Amino acid sequence: MYDIALSVNACLRANTRADIVWMVSPNSSEKSIRTEALALTPGGGKIGSLLGGTFNGHFAEIASQKLTAGRQVEFNVNDFESVTAGLPVNTKAKFLVVPAAQFSPELWPALLQREAVALVCQLDGSEVTGISFYNQETIATADPAVAEIYNRGVSTVVELEHQVISIYWPVTKMVIAGGGLIAEAISEAAHVLGWQVAIESNVGMVSGLMAGLSKLDCAVIMGHDVESSSRCLESALESDAGYIGALGSKQMQENRADWLAYRDVTDLSRVHGPAGFDIGAKTPPEIAISILAQAIGVLKGA
């Protein structure tokens, strides 16, 4: 849901129809699948991804009917779909297809802010008759069963007899500007935490990735070239990243600070450099652990 929020919000502001699709069951153990969603717009436009696009044709056909209310649909996975969707043959895959206008208008801004949200869809047969929206401020007003599932702190979808409870908790993103063994070690350790990691050396691409970071996310700057690494650091500072770590010697930190100061960027209070706790780390895995420990501490406010 988080990945499509910006585009769906823009569609609604432009009075453009969008139909939202997400999986009800089976509730995969894969975090990426649990938070995946697809938005369909008139004319065949598709925003986001769901099971590699396996059932996009079915969803497009349903969306073309311009539903006035959401609907729960079910498909029996065949041999070909099993391969592309990663689901066992003959699995009964259930989805909700809901017009974006049927959701609370507060949902999309909340997702843009990477808030944890709960959606409770009321069903009458296969028709979605209503959707309740909750976030951390309002979850206490929800049914206790909904609040209990929400407070587990994980993304999940729970199917009840006349309800579908969809919980979305944001996952920390980390953008690593630069490559090499240390970058790979950081990425591997971050994946153990369930974080989403992007390693990118192209300065222009890094800038785009940094722009999407929130206070829940991390930026790690590497590289031995002062100009390119400083440009990446500048992009990190322009973002809302909750943790910014800059690798390199104290001299490199000073050189980057000089480069930024020349461009009127002087507040480096958010930058942790050299990145990581001083634990005597020497090898790439040790350095990765020291950086991630520091990032966790900063994000948790410890």
MIDOSE-1310 file (N, C-alpha, C; in nm, 2 decimals, decimal comma, always signed):
residues 302
mydi	+0,08/-0,12/+0,00/+0,00/+0,00/+0,00/+0,09/+0,13/+0,00; +0,20/+0,12/+0,07/+0,28/+0,24/+0,08/+0,33/+0,29/-0,05; +0,37/+0,19/-0,14/+0,43/+0,22/-0,27/+0,33/+0,29/-0,37; +0,20/+0,27/-0,35/+0,11/+0,33/-0,44/+0,04/+0,45/-0,39
alsv	+0,07/+0,49/-0,26/+0,00/+0,59/-0,19/+0,01/+0,73/-0,27; +0,13/+0,76/-0,31/+0,15/+0,89/-0,37/+0,07/+0,90/-0,50; +0,07/+0,80/-0,58/+0,00/+0,80/-0,71/-0,15/+0,80/-0,69; -0,20/+0,72/-0,60/-0,34/+0,71/-0,57/-0,39/+0,85/-0,52
nacl	-0,32/+0,91/-0,43/-0,35/+1,04/-0,37/-0,36/+1,14/-0,48; -0,27/+1,13/-0,58/-0,27/+1,23/-0,69/-0,40/+1,20/-0,78; -0,43/+1,08/-0,80/-0,55/+1,04/-0,88/-0,68/+1,10/-0,81; -0,69/+1,08/-0,68/-0,81/+1,13/-0,61/-0,82/+1,29/-0,62
rant	-0,70/+1,35/-0,61/-0,70/+1,50/-0,61/-0,74/+1,55/-0,75; -0,71/+1,47/-0,85/-0,74/+1,50/-0,99/-0,88/+1,45/-1,03; -0,95/+1,39/-0,94/-1,08/+1,33/-0,96/-1,07/+1,22/-1,07; -0,96/+1,14/-1,06/-0,94/+1,03/-1,15/-0,97/+0,90/-1,08
radi	-1,05/+0,82/-1,14/-1,08/+0,69/-1,07/-0,96/+0,60/-1,06; -0,96/+0,53/-0,95/-0,85/+0,42/-0,92/-0,92/+0,31/-0,84; -0,89/+0,19/-0,88/-0,94/+0,07/-0,81/-0,81/+0,00/-0,74; -0,83/-0,03/-0,61/-0,72/-0,08/-0,54/-0,74/-0,23/-0,52
vwmv	-0,63/-0,31/-0,54/-0,63/-0,45/-0,52/-0,53/-0,50/-0,43; -0,56/-0,58/-0,33/-0,46/-0,64/-0,24/-0,51/-0,78/-0,21; -0,41/-0,87/-0,16/-0,44/-1,01/-0,13/-0,50/-1,02/+0,00; -0,60/-1,11/+0,01/-0,66/-1,15/+0,14/-0,60/-1,28/+0,19
spns	-0,59/-1,38/+0,10/-0,54/-1,51/+0,14/-0,48/-1,58/+0,02; -0,38/-1,67/+0,03/-0,32/-1,70/+0,16/-0,23/-1,58/+0,20; -0,22/-1,56/+0,34/-0,14/-1,45/+0,39/+0,00/-1,50/+0,40; +0,08/-1,46/+0,30/+0,22/-1,50/+0,29/+0,30/-1,46/+0,40
seks	+0,41/-1,54/+0,43/+0,51/-1,50/+0,53/+0,60/-1,40/+0,47; +0,60/-1,37/+0,34/+0,69/-1,27/+0,28/+0,63/-1,13/+0,31; +0,72/-1,05/+0,38/+0,67/-0,92/+0,41/+0,64/-0,84/+0,29; +0,71/-0,85/+0,18/+0,68/-0,78/+0,06/+0,54/-0,81/+0,00
irte	+0,50/-0,93/+0,01/+0,37/-0,97/-0,04/+0,26/-0,92/+0,05; +0,29/-0,92/+0,18/+0,19/-0,87/+0,27/+0,16/-0,73/+0,26; +0,25/-0,65/+0,20/+0,23/-0,50/+0,19/+0,20/-0,46/+0,04; +0,21/-0,56/-0,05/+0,19/-0,53/-0,19/+0,04/-0,48/-0,22
alal	+0,03/-0,40/-0,31/-0,10/-0,36/-0,36/-0,09/-0,31/-0,50; -0,20/-0,31/-0,57/-0,20/-0,27/-0,71/-0,31/-0,16/-0,73; -0,29/-0,06/-0,80/-0,39/+0,04/-0,84/-0,41/+0,04/-0,99; -0,54/+0,03/-1,03/-0,58/+0,03/-1,17/-0,65/+0,16/-1,20
tpgg	-0,61/+0,22/-1,31/-0,68/+0,35/-1,35/-0,74/+0,32/-1,49; -0,84/+0,41/-1,52/-0,90/+0,40/-1,65/-0,80/+0,40/-1,77; -0,83/+0,31/-1,87/-0,74/+0,31/-1,98/-0,63/+0,20/-1,97; -0,64/+0,13/-1,86/-0,54/+0,02/-1,84/-0,42/+0,06/-1,77
gkig	-0,42/+0,17/-1,70/-0,30/+0,21/-1,62/-0,28/+0,12/-1,50; -0,16/+0,09/-1,46/-0,13/+0,01/-1,35/-0,02/+0,07/-1,26; -0,05/+0,08/-1,13/+0,05/+0,14/-1,04/+0,07/+0,04/-0,93; +0,20/+0,01/-0,91/+0,24/-0,09/-0,81/+0,24/-0,23/-0,87
sllg	+0,26/-0,33/-0,78/+0,28/-0,47/-0,83/+0,21/-0,56/-0,73; +0,16/-0,67/-0,78/+0,09/-0,77/-0,69/+0,12/-0,91/-0,75; +0,20/-0,99/-0,68/+0,23/-1,13/-0,73/+0,28/-1,13/-0,87; +0,37/-1,03/-0,90/+0,44/-1,03/-1,03/+0,34/-1,00/-1,15
gtfn	+0,23/-0,95/-1,12/+0,13/-0,92/-1,23/+0,06/-1,04/-1,28; +0,06/-1,15/-1,20/+0,00/-1,28/-1,25/-0,15/-1,26/-1,28; -0,22/-1,19/-1,20/-0,37/-1,18/-1,22/-0,41/-1,05/-1,27; -0,32/-0,97/-1,32/-0,35/-0,83/-1,37/-0,47/-0,83/-1,47
ghfa	-0,47/-0,93/-1,56/-0,58/-0,93/-1,66/-0,72/-0,95/-1,59; -0,72/-1,04/-1,49/-0,85/-1,05/-1,42/-0,89/-0,93/-1,35; -0,79/-0,86/-1,28/-0,82/-0,74/-1,21/-0,87/-0,63/-1,30; -0,80/-0,62/-1,42/-0,84/-0,51/-1,51/-0,98/-0,53/-1,56
eias	-1,02/-0,66/-1,58/-1,16/-0,69/-1,63/-1,26/-0,65/-1,52; -1,23/-0,67/-1,40/-1,32/-0,63/-1,29/-1,32/-0,48/-1,28; -1,21/-0,42/-1,28/-1,20/-0,27/-1,27/-1,28/-0,20/-1,38; -1,28/-0,27/-1,50/-1,35/-0,21/-1,62/-1,50/-0,20/-1,59
qklt	-1,55/-0,27/-1,50/-1,69/-0,27/-1,46/-1,73/-0,14/-1,38; -1,63/-0,07/-1,34/-1,65/+0,06/-1,26/-1,74/+0,03/-1,14; -1,69/-0,06/-1,05/-1,77/-0,09/-0,94/-1,80/+0,03/-0,85; -1,92/+0,03/-0,79/-1,96/+0,13/-0,70/-1,92/+0,10/-0,56
agrq	-1,89/-0,03/-0,54/-1,85/-0,08/-0,41/-1,75/-0,19/-0,43; -1,66/-0,21/-0,33/-1,56/-0,31/-0,34/-1,61/-0,45/-0,35; -1,53/-0,55/-0,40/-1,57/-0,68/-0,41/-1,46/-0,78/-0,38; -1,49/-0,89/-0,31/-1,39/-0,99/-0,29/-1,40/-1,09/-0,40
vefn	-1,28/-1,12/-0,46/-1,28/-1,22/-0,57/-1,18/-1,33/-0,54; -1,20/-1,44/-0,60/-1,12/-1,56/-0,57/-1,08/-1,63/-0,70; -0,96/-1,67/-0,71/-0,91/-1,75/-0,83/-0,84/-1,88/-0,78; -0,86/-1,98/-0,86/-0,79/-2,11/-0,83/-0,66/-2,11/-0,91
vndf	-0,55/-2,12/-0,85/-0,41/-2,10/-0,91/-0,38/-2,22/-1,00; -0,36/-2,20/-1,13/-0,33/-2,31/-1,22/-0,17/-2,33/-1,23; -0,13/-2,42/-1,31/+0,01/-2,45/-1,32/+0,10/-2,33/-1,36; +0,05/-2,26/-1,46/+0,13/-2,14/-1,51/+0,13/-2,03/-1,40
esvt	+0,02/-2,01/-1,34/+0,01/-1,90/-1,24/+0,09/-1,94/-1,12; +0,10/-2,06/-1,09/+0,18/-2,11/-0,98/+0,32/-2,07/-0,99; +0,38/-2,08/-1,11/+0,52/-2,04/-1,13/+0,54/-1,89/-1,12; +0,45/-1,81/-1,18/+0,47/-1,66/-1,18/+0,43/-1,60/-1,05
aglp	+0,33/-1,66/-0,98/+0,29/-1,60/-0,85/+0,36/-1,65/-0,73; +0,43/-1,77/-0,75/+0,49/-1,83/-0,64/+0,40/-1,89/-0,54; +0,28/-1,94/-0,58/+0,18/-2,00/-0,50/+0,16/-2,15/-0,55; +0,13/-2,24/-0,45/+0,11/-2,38/-0,49/-0,01/-2,39/-0,59
vntk	+0,00/-2,49/-0,68/-0,11/-2,52/-0,77/-0,23/-2,55/-0,69; -0,35/-2,50/-0,74/-0,48/-2,52/-0,68/-0,50/-2,44/-0,55; -0,41/-2,35/-0,52/-0,43/-2,26/-0,41/-0,55/-2,17/-0,45; -0,64/-2,15/-0,35/-0,75/-2,05/-0,37/-0,70/-1,91/-0,32
akfl	-0,67/-1,83/-0,42/-0,62/-1,70/-0,39/-0,73/-1,60/-0,38; -0,75/-1,53/-0,27/-0,85/-1,43/-0,26/-0,80/-1,29/-0,26; -0,87/-1,20/-0,32/-0,83/-1,06/-0,33/-0,95/-0,97/-0,30; -0,92/-0,84/-0,26/-1,02/-0,74/-0,26/-0,99/-0,64/-0,37
vvpa	-1,09/-0,60/-0,44/-1,09/-0,50/-0,54/-1,18/-0,39/-0,50; -1,13/-0,27/-0,46/-1,21/-0,17/-0,40/-1,18/-0,03/-0,47; -1,28/+0,04/-0,51/-1,26/+0,18/-0,56/-1,20/+0,26/-0,45; -1,10/+0,34/-0,49/-1,02/+0,43/-0,40/-1,11/+0,52/-0,33
aqfs	-1,22/+0,56/-0,39/-1,31/+0,66/-0,33/-1,39/+0,60/-0,21; -1,39/+0,46/-0,20/-1,46/+0,40/-0,09/-1,38/+0,40/+0,04; -1,25/+0,43/+0,03/-1,16/+0,44/+0,15/-1,18/+0,58/+0,22; -1,14/+0,59/+0,35/-1,14/+0,72/+0,41/-1,04/+0,80/+0,35
pelw	-1,07/+0,93/+0,32/-0,97/+1,02/+0,26/-0,84/+1,04/+0,35; -0,85/+1,00/+0,47/-0,74/+1,02/+0,56/-0,63/+0,91/+0,54; -0,67/+0,80/+0,47/-0,58/+0,68/+0,45/-0,46/+0,72/+0,37; -0,47/+0,79/+0,26/-0,36/+0,81/+0,17/-0,25/+0,90/+0,23
pall	-0,29/+1,01/+0,29/-0,19/+1,10/+0,36/-0,12/+1,02/+0,47; -0,19/+0,93/+0,54/-0,13/+0,85/+0,65/-0,03/+0,76/+0,59; -0,06/+0,70/+0,48/+0,04/+0,61/+0,41/+0,16/+0,69/+0,36; +0,13/+0,81/+0,31/+0,24/+0,89/+0,26/+0,34/+0,92/+0,37
qrea	+0,28/+0,94/+0,49/+0,37/+0,97/+0,61/+0,42/+0,84/+0,67; +0,40/+0,73/+0,61/+0,45/+0,59/+0,65/+0,40/+0,56/+0,79; +0,27/+0,59/+0,82/+0,21/+0,55/+0,94/+0,17/+0,41/+0,94; +0,16/+0,35/+1,06/+0,10/+0,21/+1,07/-0,05/+0,23/+1,06
valv	-0,12/+0,16/+0,98/-0,27/+0,17/+0,96/-0,34/+0,04/+0,97; -0,47/+0,04/+1,00/-0,56/-0,07/+1,00/-0,68/-0,04/+0,91; -0,71/-0,13/+0,82/-0,83/-0,12/+0,74/-0,92/-0,24/+0,77; -1,05/-0,21/+0,81/-1,14/-0,31/+0,84/-1,25/-0,31/+0,74
cqld	-1,26/-0,41/+0,65/-1,36/-0,41/+0,55/-1,48/-0,50/+0,59; -1,59/-0,45/+0,59/-1,71/-0,52/+0,62/-1,77/-0,59/+0,49; -1,80/-0,72/+0,50/-1,85/-0,79/+0,38/-1,99/-0,84/+0,40; -2,06/-0,82/+0,29/-2,20/-0,88/+0,28/-2,19/-0,98/+0,16
gsev	-2,16/-1,11/+0,19/-2,13/-1,20/+0,08/-1,99/-1,16/+0,02; -1,98/-1,13/-0,10/-1,86/-1,08/-0,16/-1,84/-0,93/-0,17; -1,95/-0,86/-0,14/-1,95/-0,71/-0,15/-1,89/-0,64/-0,03; -1,81/-0,54/-0,05/-1,75/-0,46/+0,06/-1,85/-0,35/+0,09
tgis	-1,92/-0,36/+0,20/-2,02/-0,26/+0,23/-1,97/-0,14/+0,31; -1,85/-0,15/+0,37/-1,79/-0,04/+0,44/-1,65/-0,07/+0,48; -1,57/+0,04/+0,50/-1,43/+0,03/+0,54/-1,40/+0,13/+0,65; -1,35/+0,07/+0,76/-1,31/+0,16/+0,87/-1,16/+0,17/+0,87
fynq	-1,11/+0,29/+0,90/-0,97/+0,32/+0,90/-0,92/+0,36/+1,04; -0,81/+0,31/+1,08/-0,75/+0,34/+1,21/-0,60/+0,36/+1,19; -0,55/+0,45/+1,28/-0,40/+0,47/+1,29/-0,36/+0,46/+1,44; -0,24/+0,50/+1,47/-0,20/+0,49/+1,61/-0,28/+0,58/+1,70
etia	-0,33/+0,69/+1,65/-0,41/+0,78/+1,73/-0,55/+0,73/+1,76; -0,60/+0,65/+1,67/-0,74/+0,61/+1,68/-0,76/+0,46/+1,70; -0,66/+0,38/+1,70/-0,67/+0,24/+1,71/-0,74/+0,20/+1,84; -0,73/+0,28/+1,95/-0,79/+0,25/+2,08/-0,94/+0,25/+2,07
tadp	-1,00/+0,31/+1,96/-1,14/+0,32/+1,94/-1,19/+0,20/+1,86; -1,10/+0,12/+1,81/-1,14/+0,01/+1,73/-1,19/-0,11/+1,82; -1,25/-0,21/+1,75/-1,29/-0,33/+1,82/-1,16/-0,39/+1,88; -1,17/-0,44/+2,01/-1,05/-0,50/+2,07/-0,98/-0,60/+1,99
avae	-1,05/-0,68/+1,91/-0,98/-0,78/+1,83/-0,89/-0,72/+1,72; -0,95/-0,61/+1,67/-0,87/-0,53/+1,57/-0,75/-0,47/+1,63; -0,77/-0,41/+1,75/-0,66/-0,34/+1,82/-0,55/-0,44/+1,85; -0,59/-0,56/+1,89/-0,49/-0,66/+1,93/-0,40/-0,70/+1,81
iynr	-0,47/-0,72/+1,70/-0,39/-0,76/+1,58/-0,30/-0,65/+1,54; -0,35/-0,52/+1,54/-0,27/-0,41/+1,50/-0,15/-0,39/+1,59; -0,17/-0,41/+1,72/-0,06/-0,39/+1,82/+0,05/-0,50/+1,82; +0,03/-0,60/+1,73/+0,14/-0,70/+1,71/+0,26/-0,63/+1,64
gvst	+0,23/-0,53/+1,57/+0,34/-0,45/+1,50/+0,39/-0,51/+1,37; +0,31/-0,60/+1,31/+0,35/-0,66/+1,18/+0,24/-0,64/+1,08; +0,28/-0,64/+0,95/+0,18/-0,63/+0,85/+0,11/-0,77/+0,83; -0,02/-0,77/+0,82/-0,09/-0,90/+0,80/-0,23/-0,87/+0,75
vvel	-0,29/-0,98/+0,70/-0,43/-0,97/+0,66/-0,50/-1,08/+0,73; -0,61/-1,05/+0,81/-0,69/-1,16/+0,88/-0,83/-1,16/+0,82; -0,87/-1,28/+0,78/-1,00/-1,30/+0,72/-1,09/-1,36/+0,82; -1,20/-1,29/+0,86/-1,30/-1,34/+0,94/-1,43/-1,36/+0,86
ehqv	-1,54/-1,40/+0,93/-1,66/-1,45/+0,86/-1,72/-1,33/+0,77; -1,73/-1,21/+0,83/-1,79/-1,10/+0,76/-1,69/-0,98/+0,76; -1,57/-1,00/+0,78/-1,47/-0,89/+0,79/-1,33/-0,94/+0,73; -1,26/-0,84/+0,67/-1,12/-0,86/+0,64/-1,05/-0,75/+0,70
isiy	-0,96/-0,78/+0,79/-0,88/-0,69/+0,87/-0,74/-0,68/+0,81; -0,70/-0,57/+0,75/-0,57/-0,55/+0,68/-0,49/-0,45/+0,76; -0,37/-0,50/+0,81/-0,28/-0,42/+0,89/-0,16/-0,39/+0,81; -0,12/-0,27/+0,81/+0,00/-0,23/+0,74/+0,10/-0,15/+0,83
wpvt	+0,21/-0,21/+0,85/+0,32/-0,15/+0,93/+0,44/-0,12/+0,84; +0,49/+0,00/+0,84/+0,60/+0,03/+0,75/+0,72/-0,04/+0,78; +0,80/-0,07/+0,68/+0,93/-0,14/+0,70/+1,04/-0,03/+0,67; +1,14/-0,03/+0,76/+1,25/+0,06/+0,75/+1,33/+0,04/+0,61
kmvi	+1,35/+0,15/+0,55/+1,43/+0,15/+0,42/+1,57/+0,20/+0,45; +1,67/+0,14/+0,38/+1,80/+0,19/+0,39/+1,86/+0,21/+0,25; +1,91/+0,33/+0,22/+1,98/+0,36/+0,09/+2,13/+0,37/+0,12; +2,20/+0,29/+0,05/+2,35/+0,29/+0,07/+2,41/+0,35/-0,06
aggg	+2,47/+0,46/-0,04/+2,53/+0,53/-0,16/+2,67/+0,49/-0,17; +2,70/+0,40/-0,27/+2,83/+0,34/-0,29/+2,82/+0,19/-0,28; +2,93/+0,13/-0,33/+2,93/-0,02/-0,33/+3,05/-0,07/-0,26; +3,08/-0,20/-0,28/+3,20/-0,26/-0,21/+3,16/-0,36/-0,11
liae	+3,26/-0,42/-0,05/+3,23/-0,53/+0,05/+3,16/-0,48/+0,17; +3,19/-0,36/+0,22/+3,12/-0,31/+0,34/+2,97/-0,28/+0,31; +2,95/-0,23/+0,19/+2,81/-0,20/+0,15/+2,73/-0,34/+0,14; +2,79/-0,44/+0,09/+2,73/-0,57/+0,08/+2,70/-0,63/+0,22
aise	+2,80/-0,61/+0,31/+2,78/-0,66/+0,45/+2,67/-0,59/+0,52; +2,66/-0,46/+0,50/+2,55/-0,38/+0,56/+2,42/-0,43/+0,51; +2,41/-0,45/+0,38/+2,29/-0,49/+0,31/+2,24/-0,63/+0,37; +2,34/-0,72/+0,38/+2,30/-0,85/+0,43/+2,25/-0,85/+0,57
aahv	+2,32/-0,77/+0,65/+2,28/-0,76/+0,80/+2,14/-0,69/+0,81; +2,12/-0,59/+0,72/+1,99/-0,52/+0,73/+1,88/-0,60/+0,68; +1,90/-0,69/+0,59/+1,80/-0,78/+0,54/+1,75/-0,88/+0,66; +1,85/-0,91/+0,74/+1,81/-1,00/+0,86/+1,71/-0,93/+0,95
lgwq	+1,72/-0,79/+0,95/+1,63/-0,71/+1,03/+1,49/-0,70/+0,96; +1,49/-0,74/+0,84/+1,36/-0,72/+0,76/+1,36/-0,59/+0,69; +1,47/-0,52/+0,69/+1,47/-0,38/+0,62/+1,48/-0,40/+0,47; +1,43/-0,30/+0,40/+1,44/-0,29/+0,25/+1,57/-0,21/+0,22
vaie	+1,66/-0,27/+0,14/+1,79/-0,20/+0,12/+1,81/-0,18/-0,03; +1,86/-0,06/-0,06/+1,90/-0,03/-0,20/+2,04/+0,02/-0,20; +2,13/-0,05/-0,28/+2,27/-0,01/-0,29/+2,28/+0,06/-0,43; +2,33/+0,18/-0,43/+2,33/+0,26/-0,56/+2,46/+0,34/-0,56
snvg	+2,53/+0,34/-0,68/+2,65/+0,42/-0,69/+2,63/+0,54/-0,78; +2,53/+0,54/-0,86/+2,50/+0,65/-0,95/+2,44/+0,77/-0,87; +2,51/+0,88/-0,87/+2,47/+1,00/-0,79/+2,32/+1,04/-0,81; +2,29/+1,04/-0,94/+2,15/+1,08/-0,98/+2,05/+0,99/-0,92
mvsg	+2,07/+0,86/-0,93/+1,98/+0,76/-0,88/+1,97/+0,77/-0,73; +2,09/+0,79/-0,66/+2,09/+0,81/-0,52/+2,00/+0,92/-0,47; +2,01/+1,03/-0,55/+1,93/+1,15/-0,51/+1,78/+1,11/-0,52; +1,74/+1,04/-0,62/+1,60/+1,00/-0,63/+1,55/+0,90/-0,51
lmag	+1,64/+0,81/-0,48/+1,61/+0,72/-0,37/+1,60/+0,79/-0,23; +1,70/+0,88/-0,21/+1,70/+0,96/-0,09/+1,57/+1,04/-0,07; +1,52/+1,09/-0,18/+1,40/+1,18/-0,17/+1,28/+1,11/-0,11; +1,28/+0,98/-0,12/+1,16/+0,90/-0,07/+1,18/+0,85/+0,08
lskl	+1,29/+0,89/+0,14/+1,31/+0,84/+0,28/+1,23/+0,92/+0,38; +1,19/+0,85/+0,49/+1,12/+0,92/+0,60/+1,20/+0,91/+0,72; +1,14/+0,96/+0,83/+1,21/+0,95/+0,96/+1,23/+0,81/+1,01; +1,17/+0,71/+0,95/+1,18/+0,57/+0,98/+1,30/+0,51/+0,91
dcav	+1,36/+0,58/+0,82/+1,46/+0,52/+0,73/+1,60/+0,57/+0,75; +1,69/+0,50/+0,68/+1,84/+0,53/+0,70/+1,91/+0,56/+0,56; +2,01/+0,64/+0,57/+2,10/+0,67/+0,46/+2,24/+0,64/+0,50; +2,31/+0,57/+0,42/+2,46/+0,54/+0,45/+2,54/+0,59/+0,33
imgh	+2,63/+0,68/+0,36/+2,72/+0,74/+0,26/+2,85/+0,67/+0,26; +2,90/+0,62/+0,14/+3,03/+0,56/+0,13/+3,11/+0,64/+0,02; +3,21/+0,58/-0,02/+3,29/+0,64/-0,13/+3,41/+0,72/-0,09; +3,51/+0,72/-0,18/+3,64/+0,79/-0,15/+3,65/+0,92/-0,23
dves	+3,55/+0,94/-0,32/+3,55/+1,06/-0,40/+3,48/+1,17/-0,32; +3,54/+1,28/-0,29/+3,48/+1,38/-0,21/+3,35/+1,44/-0,28; +3,36/+1,47/-0,40/+3,25/+1,54/-0,47/+3,13/+1,45/-0,48; +3,14/+1,33/-0,53/+3,03/+1,24/-0,55/+2,97/+1,20/-0,41
ssrc	+3,05/+1,17/-0,31/+3,00/+1,13/-0,18/+2,93/+1,25/-0,11; +2,99/+1,36/-0,13/+2,93/+1,48/-0,07/+2,79/+1,52/-0,13; +2,78/+1,50/-0,26/+2,65/+1,52/-0,33/+2,55/+1,42/-0,28; +2,59/+1,30/-0,25/+2,50/+1,20/-0,19/+2,46/+1,24/-0,05
lesa	+2,56/+1,29/+0,02/+2,53/+1,33/+0,16/+2,44/+1,45/+0,16; +2,45/+1,54/+0,06/+2,36/+1,65/+0,05/+2,22/+1,61/+0,03; +2,20/+1,50/-0,06/+2,07/+1,45/-0,09/+2,01/+1,39/+0,04; +2,09/+1,32/+0,12/+2,05/+1,26/+0,24/+2,00/+1,37/+0,34
lesd	+2,07/+1,47/+0,35/+2,03/+1,58/+0,44/+1,90/+1,65/+0,39; +1,88/+1,65/+0,27/+1,75/+1,71/+0,21/+1,63/+1,62/+0,24; +1,66/+1,49/+0,27/+1,55/+1,40/+0,29/+1,51/+1,41/+0,44; +1,41/+1,32/+0,48/+1,37/+1,31/+0,61/+1,43/+1,19/+0,69
agyi	+1,53/+1,14/+0,63/+1,59/+1,02/+0,69/+1,62/+1,03/+0,84; +1,58/+0,93/+0,91/+1,60/+0,94/+1,06/+1,74/+0,91/+1,10; +1,82/+0,84/+1,02/+1,96/+0,81/+1,05/+2,04/+0,84/+0,92; +2,15/+0,91/+0,94/+2,24/+0,94/+0,83/+2,38/+0,90/+0,88
galg	+2,44/+0,80/+0,82/+2,57/+0,76/+0,86/+2,67/+0,78/+0,74; +2,78/+0,84/+0,77/+2,88/+0,87/+0,66/+3,01/+0,80/+0,70; +3,05/+0,70/+0,61/+3,18/+0,63/+0,63/+3,30/+0,72/+0,59; +3,41/+0,68/+0,63/+3,53/+0,75/+0,59/+3,61/+0,81/+0,71
skqm	+3,73/+0,84/+0,69/+3,82/+0,89/+0,79/+3,77/+1,03/+0,84; +3,83/+1,08/+0,95/+3,79/+1,21/+0,99/+3,83/+1,32/+0,89; +3,94/+1,29/+0,82/+3,98/+1,39/+0,71/+3,87/+1,39/+0,60; +3,82/+1,27/+0,57/+3,71/+1,27/+0,46/+3,59/+1,34/+0,51
qenr	+3,56/+1,32/+0,64/+3,44/+1,39/+0,70/+3,46/+1,55/+0,69; +3,58/+1,59/+0,71/+3,61/+1,73/+0,71/+3,60/+1,78/+0,56; +3,65/+1,70/+0,47/+3,65/+1,74/+0,33/+3,51/+1,75/+0,28; +3,42/+1,66/+0,32/+3,28/+1,67/+0,28/+3,21/+1,79/+0,34
adwl	+3,25/+1,81/+0,47/+3,19/+1,93/+0,54/+3,23/+2,06/+0,46; +3,35/+2,07/+0,42/+3,40/+2,19/+0,34/+3,32/+2,20/+0,21; +3,31/+2,09/+0,14/+3,24/+2,09/+0,02/+3,09/+2,13/+0,03; +3,03/+2,09/+0,14/+2,89/+2,13/+0,17/+2,88/+2,27/+0,21
ayrd	+2,97/+2,31/+0,29/+2,97/+2,45/+0,34/+2,98/+2,55/+0,23; +3,06/+2,51/+0,13/+3,08/+2,60/+0,01/+2,95/+2,62/-0,06; +2,85/+2,52/-0,04/+2,72/+2,53/-0,10/+2,61/+2,57/+0,00; +2,66/+2,63/+0,11/+2,57/+2,68/+0,22/+2,50/+2,58/+0,30
vtdl	+2,55/+2,45/+0,30/+2,50/+2,35/+0,38/+2,59/+2,33/+0,50; +2,55/+2,38/+0,61/+2,64/+2,39/+0,73/+2,59/+2,31/+0,85; +2,46/+2,28/+0,85/+2,41/+2,20/+0,97/+2,42/+2,05/+0,94; +2,52/+1,99/+1,00/+2,55/+1,85/+0,99/+2,52/+1,77/+1,11
srvh	+2,44/+1,83/+1,20/+2,41/+1,76/+1,33/+2,34/+1,63/+1,31; +2,28/+1,60/+1,20/+2,21/+1,47/+1,18/+2,31/+1,37/+1,13; +2,43/+1,41/+1,09/+2,52/+1,31/+1,03/+2,61/+1,24/+1,14; +2,61/+1,11/+1,13/+2,70/+1,03/+1,22/+2,82/+0,99/+1,14
gpag	+2,93/+1,06/+1,17/+3,05/+1,03/+1,09/+3,18/+1,05/+1,17; +3,27/+0,95/+1,16/+3,25/+0,82/+1,09/+3,14/+0,74/+1,15; +3,07/+0,68/+1,06/+2,95/+0,60/+1,10/+2,98/+0,48/+1,18; +2,89/+0,45/+1,27/+2,90/+0,33/+1,35/+2,96/+0,35/+1,49
fdig	+2,93/+0,26/+1,58/+2,98/+0,26/+1,72/+3,13/+0,22/+1,71; +3,21/+0,28/+1,80/+3,35/+0,24/+1,81/+3,37/+0,12/+1,89; +3,36/+0,00/+1,82/+3,38/-0,13/+1,88/+3,50/-0,20/+1,84; +3,59/-0,12/+1,77/+3,71/-0,18/+1,72/+3,69/-0,26/+1,60
aktp	+3,58/-0,24/+1,52/+3,55/-0,31/+1,40/+3,66/-0,30/+1,30; +3,69/-0,41/+1,24/+3,79/-0,41/+1,13/+3,74/-0,47/+1,00; +3,67/-0,58/+1,01/+3,62/-0,65/+0,89/+3,49/-0,59/+0,84; +3,45/-0,61/+0,72/+3,32/-0,56/+0,67/+3,20/-0,60/+0,75
peia	+3,19/-0,73/+0,79/+3,08/-0,77/+0,88/+3,08/-0,70/+1,01; +3,19/-0,68/+1,07/+3,20/-0,61/+1,20/+3,16/-0,46/+1,18; +3,21/-0,40/+1,08/+3,17/-0,26/+1,05/+3,02/-0,25/+1,03; +2,97/-0,34/+0,95/+2,82/-0,34/+0,93/+2,74/-0,35/+1,06
isil	+2,78/-0,44/+1,15/+2,71/-0,45/+1,27/+2,72/-0,32/+1,35; +2,84/-0,26/+1,35/+2,86/-0,13/+1,43/+2,77/-0,02/+1,38; +2,75/-0,02/+1,24/+2,67/+0,09/+1,18/+2,52/+0,06/+1,21; +2,48/-0,07/+1,19/+2,34/-0,10/+1,21/+2,30/-0,08/+1,36
aqai	+2,39/-0,11/+1,45/+2,36/-0,09/+1,59/+2,33/+0,05/+1,62; +2,42/+0,14/+1,56/+2,40/+0,28/+1,58/+2,27/+0,33/+1,51; +2,24/+0,28/+1,39/+2,12/+0,32/+1,33/+2,00/+0,28/+1,41; +2,00/+0,16/+1,46/+1,88/+0,11/+1,54/+1,86/+0,20/+1,66
gvlk	+1,98/+0,24/+1,73/+1,97/+0,32/+1,85/+1,91/+0,46/+1,81; +1,96/+0,52/+1,70/+1,91/+0,65/+1,66/+1,76/+0,64/+1,63; +1,72/+0,54/+1,55/+1,58/+0,53/+1,51/+1,48/+0,51/+1,63; +1,54/+0,43/+1,73/+1,46/+0,40/+1,85/+1,46/+0,51/+1,95
ga	+1,55/+0,61/+1,92/+1,56/+0,72/+2,02/+1,64/+0,69/+2,14; +1,72/+0,58/+2,13/+1,80/+0,54/+2,25/+1,92/+0,62/+2,27
